[in-house]
Amino acid sequence: MNDDDTSKPLRDLVAPDLALLFVGINPSLRSAEAGHHFAR
């Protein structure tokens, strides 16, 4: 993994009219590399 893989933030996933929102910790380096929230 290089710095370019982890320097791009993942976009927020919050839908309009959301009734409930679970908040987790920041994504891991693996998640940033894969480009997905919580990839494992």
PyMOL commands that set and color helices and strands:
alter all, ss='L'
color gray80, all
select helices_A, chain A and resi 3-6+29-34
alter helices_A, ss='H'
color red, helices_A
deselect
rebuild
show_as cartoon
